[in-house]
Amino acid sequence: MSIKTANSTPSAGLRVVAIGGGTGLSTLLRGLKLRVPHSTGLLAQPIPAPVIADLTAVVTVTDDGGSSGRLRRDFNMLPPGDLRNCMVALSEDERLISQLFRYRFRKGTELGGHNFGNLFIAALTEMTGDFAQAVRLSAEILATRGHIFPATSANVTVAARMEDGSLVRGETKITASRQRIVELTLEPPDPPPPPQTLEAIARADLITIGPGSLFTSIITNLLVHGIAEALGAAQATRVFVCNLMTQANESLHLTASQHIERIYEHAGRSLFDYALLNTAPVSPEIRERYAAEGAEITIADVDRIQSLGIQCITGDFAAEGDVLRHAADRVTDALLSLPIRTLATTAR
């Protein structure tokens, strides 16, 4: 295996896989897509090197709340919400058609609360008889600069063993629980992934995991048959993008290294070469707002992470607004500045 810096990557560009769910993954994708050439080949401005030649999002599909949950129950289909958010994030033009996919109906007994994009995917699923095909066609309509695959095509339920020994089933109930999660499982266990997911991981030059809810957006992906094994065997540079804040019931009081340890416990192996951590201060106003929700700043315990054999990327990666999100452009720049392992000169 040759190890090359990002500046010496092949002219064809990098193959990048981003794994996760929720708003964390879609935020990251908005930054990564800016390094992917437009499908028309026309550029408003030059893309800085290195260019991403192939971008794939692997998305968790365990949501059972809101519009996604209603469609899941009514049509016995996979929840489309997180996939839809990733489509919008990767779309060429985030104006009218993307706004339409984000639109949520505010009135009506049946339509109220439903998201148009979710209904569109549900309709295509009914027409084609194939959820994965519906996702692919929706992505084509949005002209996404990347591929989007569900972590599994199986209709799974997530279950959590809590610190008091109780078992809670369903993402919504798990999120609402006041108990700390000890162990997460999928029902039925070991569901199969789409073959494209494992192929993308095997061919990747760079793989990111996170940000997102520790258990219900990140670990759920690793419980799908073969994904943890594929990540462990991957020859790509593998990066954990750590959450900016903890969550009350999923990761409260967990440091960044403890996030990684929980992931390793469920994956049954070490996975990361790097961890990207925000070490810049967050305003008191944001801290107070999140404290009211039982959340706090994720402590970047660099020494402990390094003791796990993981190199740390630290800096200002937070963007403050109505909510705290990763600054997608700065995160992307940091990721693509890493020494990225590539087999450009050797057969994979």
Sequence and secondary structure as in RCSB ss.txt:
>XXXX:A:sequence
MSIKTANSTPSAGLRVVAIGGGTGLSTLLRGLKLRVPHSTGLLAQPIPAPVIADLTAVVTVTDDGGSSGRLRRDF
NMLPPGDLRNCMVALSEDERLISQLFRYRFRKGTELGGHNFGNLFIAALTEMTGDFAQAVRLSAEILATRGHIFP
ATSANVTVAARMEDGSLVRGETKITASRQRIVELTLEPPDPPPPPQTLEAIARADLITIGPGSLFTSIITNLLVH
GIAEALGAAQATRVFVCNLMTQANESLHLTASQHIERIYEHAGRSLFDYALLNTAPVSPEIRERYAAEGAEITIA
DVDRIQSLGIQCITGDFAAEGDVLRHAADRVTDALLSLPIRTLATTAR
>XXXX:A:secstr
  EEEGGGS TT EEEEEEE HHHHHHHHHHHGGGS  TTS  SS   SS EEEEEEEE     SHHHHHHHHHH
     HHHHHHHHHHBS  SHHHHHHH B  S TTTTT BHHHHHHHHHHHHHS HHHHHHHHHHHTTBSSEEEE
S SS  EEEEEETTS EEESHHHHHH SS EEEEEEESSS    HHHHHHHHH SEEEE SS IIIIIIHHHTST
THHHHHHH  SEEEEE  SB  TTTTTT  HHHHHHHHHHHHTS   SEEEEE S   HHHHHHHHTTT  B   
 HHHHHHTT EEEEE  EEESSSEEE HHHHHHHHHTSEEE  TTS  
